[in-house]
Amino acid sequence: MAAQDVLTRTPPRADYRVKYGPGDLQFGDLFLPSLRDGRRAPVVVFIHGGWWKNQYGLEYRGHLCQALKHSGIAAWSIEYRRVGDSGGGWPGTFEDTAAGFDFLGNLAKTYPLDLNHVAVAGHSAGGHLAFWLAGRPNIPESSPLHRPQPALAMHGVVALAGAVDLRLTIDLSGYFTFAHDKREVETFLGGSPSEVPDRYRAGNPGDLLPITTPQWLVQGTEDDQIPPRLPDRWAERGRRMGERVTLDMIPGADHFDVVDPESRAWPRVQEALRAALG
């Protein structure tokens, strides 16, 4: 299956589209499995990628979310303001991501979701936002992104070809096929680490370690956007700090195979997601 197929195939529609905030882009799509006997579904909160830019939306993730639904797992896929949208980038992208995750508590009042089994997963730039959510309790109190301890707990966090560390993404930009990735990070946060250090301290998951939430990093060896040494370096650093990090490099898989249920990588992705749910 070619990498672009997951982008060109018509994605399944969600069961419900729900607003989590007043803005036009503050909504999420809920994929809900059929349940019996009053059971509630474990839920994966999914965050799409696209280098934080508004040219890319959440549509392509429908294939992954539908596959989770068919396996008995609910998926709450959130949209958010991105660079190019009014209020996107710093700090709106972070604010929307947090609000979308926190809204899960409201969703569970209407839909049969099991809040005792929650995982967060993100693809590409969405992997950064997923790991940022896991590190949110460690945001400095001086930051506008600081909030009291989130009410909802997550059992695990999964990066699918994720740009989980912004400083590493900048440092390793020479290894990317798309050499503009360093510029994407700096555009997203409004400057380099030396120009806006407080934003990196609050918005970069690597600055929020130790996260303590169990982590899975799943990536293909043929990824042309996230170099394999990025998750390698994250895992090495995290393990030194006592973090529970599982790294799974899938031979022959590319950047989009990890979000394509029709790819050979999918069983490994599904295994990580199930493990993250507890």
C-alpha positions as CSV (number, residue, x, y, z in Angstrom):
1,M,0.0,0.0,0.0
2,A,1.5,3.3,-1.1
3,A,2.1,5.9,1.6
4,Q,-0.2,8.5,-0.1
5,D,-3.1,6.1,-0.2
6,V,-4.2,6.8,3.3
7,L,-4.4,10.5,2.3
8,T,-6.3,9.9,-0.9
9,R,-8.8,7.2,0.1
10,T,-12.1,8.7,1.2
11,P,-12.1,8.6,5.0
12,P,-15.0,7.2,7.0
13,R,-17.3,9.7,8.7
14,A,-17.4,9.9,12.5
15,D,-20.4,8.9,14.4
16,Y,-20.6,12.3,16.1
17,R,-19.0,15.7,15.7
18,V,-19.0,17.6,19.0
19,K,-17.9,21.1,19.9
20,Y,-15.5,21.4,22.8
21,G,-15.3,25.2,22.6
22,P,-16.9,28.2,20.9
23,G,-14.4,28.6,18.0
24,D,-15.0,27.2,14.5
25,L,-12.0,24.8,14.9
26,Q,-12.8,23.7,18.4
27,F,-14.5,20.5,17.7
28,G,-13.8,16.8,17.7
29,D,-15.0,13.7,16.0
30,L,-16.1,10.7,18.0
31,F,-16.0,7.1,16.7
32,L,-18.0,4.9,19.0
33,P,-18.1,1.1,18.9
34,S,-21.2,-0.9,19.5
35,L,-21.5,-1.9,23.1
36,R,-23.7,-4.3,25.1
37,D,-24.8,-4.9,28.7
38,G,-24.1,-1.3,29.7
39,R,-20.4,-1.5,29.1
40,R,-18.2,1.5,28.4
41,A,-15.5,1.7,25.7
42,P,-11.9,2.5,26.4
43,V,-10.9,5.6,24.4
44,V,-8.0,6.8,22.5
45,V,-7.7,10.6,22.1
46,F,-6.1,11.2,18.7
47,I,-4.3,14.3,17.5
48,H,-3.5,14.6,13.8
49,G,-0.3,16.0,12.3
50,G,0.6,18.4,9.5
51,W,3.5,20.4,11.0
52,W,1.0,22.5,13.0
53,K,-0.1,24.2,9.8
54,N,-3.7,24.8,8.7
55,Q,-3.2,23.3,5.3
56,Y,-3.7,19.9,7.0
57,G,-6.7,18.9,8.9
58,L,-8.0,15.8,10.8
59,E,-9.7,14.1,7.8
60,Y,-7.0,11.5,7.0
61,R,-7.1,10.1,10.6
62,G,-10.6,8.7,9.9
63,H,-9.2,5.4,8.7
64,L,-7.3,4.8,12.0
65,C,-10.2,5.9,14.1
66,Q,-12.6,3.6,12.3
67,A,-10.3,0.7,12.7
68,L,-10.1,1.3,16.4
69,K,-13.9,1.5,16.5
70,H,-14.2,-1.9,14.9
71,S,-11.9,-3.3,17.5
72,G,-14.0,-2.1,20.4
73,I,-12.1,1.1,21.2
74,A,-13.6,4.6,21.0
75,A,-11.6,7.3,19.3
76,W,-12.0,11.1,20.1
77,S,-10.2,12.9,17.3
78,I,-9.7,16.6,18.0
79,E,-9.3,19.5,15.6
80,Y,-7.4,22.6,16.8
81,R,-6.2,26.0,15.6
82,R,-3.0,25.8,13.6
83,V,-0.5,28.2,12.2
84,G,-2.4,30.3,9.6
85,D,-5.6,30.3,11.7
86,S,-6.5,33.2,13.9
87,G,-5.0,32.4,17.3
88,G,-3.2,29.4,16.0
89,G,0.4,28.5,16.9
90,W,1.5,29.9,20.3
91,P,-0.5,29.7,22.5
92,G,-3.8,28.8,20.7
93,T,-2.8,25.4,19.4
94,F,-1.8,24.3,22.9
95,E,-4.9,25.8,24.5
96,D,-7.1,23.9,22.0
97,T,-5.3,20.6,22.5
98,A,-5.7,20.8,26.3
99,A,-9.4,21.9,26.0
100,G,-10.1,19.0,23.6
101,F,-8.5,16.5,25.9
102,D,-10.2,17.8,29.0
103,F,-13.6,17.8,27.3
104,L,-13.5,14.0,27.4
105,G,-15.0,14.2,30.9
106,N,-18.0,16.0,29.4
107,L,-18.3,13.5,26.6
108,A,-18.5,10.6,29.1
109,K,-21.6,12.1,30.6
110,T,-23.4,11.6,27.2
111,Y,-21.6,8.7,25.6
112,P,-20.4,5.4,27.1
113,L,-16.7,6.1,27.5
114,D,-14.5,4.4,30.1
115,L,-12.4,7.1,31.7
116,N,-10.4,4.5,33.6
117,H,-8.9,3.4,30.3
118,V,-7.7,6.5,28.4
119,A,-4.7,6.8,26.1
120,V,-3.5,9.7,24.0
121,A,-1.9,9.2,20.5
122,G,-0.6,11.6,17.9
123,H,0.8,11.4,14.5
124,S,3.8,13.5,13.3
125,A,3.3,17.0,14.8
126,G,0.3,15.5,16.7
127,G,2.8,13.3,18.5
128,H,4.4,16.4,19.9
129,L,1.0,17.6,21.2
130,A,0.2,14.2,22.6
131,F,3.4,14.0,24.6
132,W,2.9,17.7,25.6
133,L,-0.4,16.7,27.1
134,A,1.3,14.0,29.1
135,G,3.9,16.5,30.4
136,R,1.3,19.3,31.1
137,P,1.5,18.9,34.9
138,N,5.2,20.0,34.7
139,I,4.6,23.3,32.9
140,P,6.2,26.2,34.9
141,E,3.7,28.2,36.9
142,S,4.9,31.4,35.2
143,S,3.7,30.2,31.8
144,P,0.3,31.2,30.4
145,L,-0.2,27.5,29.6
146,H,0.1,26.5,33.2
147,R,-3.1,25.0,34.7
148,P,-3.8,23.0,37.9
149,Q,-3.4,19.3,37.7
150,P,-5.7,18.0,34.9
151,A,-8.8,16.2,36.1
152,L,-8.4,13.3,33.6
153,A,-5.7,10.8,33.8
154,M,-4.1,9.0,30.9
155,H,-2.8,5.5,31.1
156,G,-0.3,5.9,28.2
157,V,0.8,8.1,25.4
158,V,1.7,7.0,21.9
159,A,3.7,8.8,19.2
160,L,3.2,7.6,15.7
161,A,6.1,9.0,13.8
162,G,6.0,11.8,16.3
163,A,8.0,15.0,16.5
164,V,8.0,14.5,20.3
165,D,10.8,16.9,21.1
166,L,11.0,20.3,19.4
167,R,14.6,21.0,20.3
168,L,15.6,17.6,18.8
169,T,13.5,18.3,15.7
170,I,15.5,21.5,15.2
171,D,18.9,19.8,16.0
172,L,18.2,17.0,13.6
173,S,16.6,19.1,10.8
174,G,19.6,18.3,8.6
175,Y,18.6,14.7,8.6
176,F,15.1,15.3,7.3
177,T,14.2,14.9,3.7
178,F,12.1,18.1,4.1
179,A,14.8,20.5,5.3
180,H,12.2,23.2,6.2
181,D,11.2,21.3,9.4
182,K,13.4,23.6,11.6
183,R,11.6,26.6,10.2
184,E,8.2,24.9,10.9
185,V,9.0,24.6,14.6
186,E,10.3,28.1,14.9
187,T,7.2,29.5,13.0
188,F,5.0,27.4,15.3
189,L,6.5,28.8,18.5
190,G,7.3,32.3,17.1
191,G,11.1,32.0,17.3
192,S,14.1,29.9,18.1
193,P,14.9,28.5,21.5
194,S,17.2,31.4,22.2
195,E,14.6,34.0,21.1
196,V,11.6,32.6,23.0
197,P,13.1,30.3,25.7
198,D,10.0,30.5,27.9
199,R,7.8,29.1,25.1
200,Y,10.1,26.1,24.7
201,R,10.2,25.5,28.4
202,A,6.4,25.3,28.5
203,G,5.7,23.8,25.1
204,N,8.4,21.3,24.4
205,P,7.8,17.8,25.9
206,G,11.5,17.4,26.4
207,D,11.6,20.3,28.8
208,L,8.7,18.7,30.8
209,L,10.5,15.5,31.7
210,P,10.1,13.4,33.7
211,I,6.6,12.7,32.3
212,T,6.1,9.4,34.2
213,T,3.2,8.4,31.9
214,P,4.2,5.2,30.1
215,Q,5.3,6.1,26.5
216,W,5.3,4.3,23.2
217,L,7.1,5.6,20.1
218,V,6.2,3.8,16.9
219,Q,8.0,4.7,13.7
220,G,9.0,3.2,10.3
221,T,12.6,2.9,9.3
222,E,11.8,4.5,5.9
223,D,10.2,7.6,7.4
224,D,11.3,10.6,5.3
225,Q,10.0,13.2,7.8
226,I,11.0,12.1,11.2
227,P,14.5,10.6,11.4
228,P,14.9,7.4,13.4
229,R,17.5,9.0,15.6
230,L,14.9,11.4,17.1
231,P,12.9,8.7,18.9
232,D,16.1,6.9,19.7
233,R,17.5,9.9,21.5
234,W,14.2,10.5,23.2
235,A,14.1,7.0,24.5
236,E,17.7,7.0,25.6
237,R,17.2,10.2,27.6
238,G,13.9,9.1,29.1
239,R,15.2,5.8,30.2
240,R,18.1,7.5,32.0
241,M,15.6,9.4,33.9
242,G,13.6,6.4,34.8
243,E,10.8,6.8,32.3
244,R,8.9,3.8,30.9
245,V,9.6,4.1,27.2
246,T,8.9,1.5,24.5
247,L,10.4,2.1,21.1
248,D,9.2,0.1,18.1
249,M,11.0,0.7,14.8
250,I,9.1,-1.0,12.0
251,P,11.2,-2.2,9.1
252,G,10.2,-0.8,5.7
253,A,7.4,1.4,7.1
254,D,7.2,5.1,6.1
255,H,5.7,8.2,7.6
256,F,2.0,7.3,6.8
257,D,2.1,3.6,7.2
258,V,1.8,4.0,11.0
259,V,-1.7,5.6,10.5
260,D,-2.9,3.3,7.8
261,P,-4.9,0.2,9.0
262,E,-4.3,-1.4,5.6
263,S,-0.5,-1.3,6.0
264,R,1.7,-4.1,7.3
265,A,2.6,-1.7,10.2
266,W,-0.9,-1.6,11.6
267,P,-0.7,-4.7,13.9
268,R,2.3,-3.2,15.7
269,V,0.5,0.2,16.0
270,Q,-2.6,-1.5,17.3
271,E,-0.5,-3.4,19.8
272,A,1.0,-0.2,21.1
273,L,-2.4,1.5,21.4
274,R,-3.9,-1.4,23.3
275,A,-1.0,-1.5,25.7
276,A,-1.3,2.3,26.3
277,L,-4.9,1.8,27.3
278,G,-3.8,-0.4,30.2
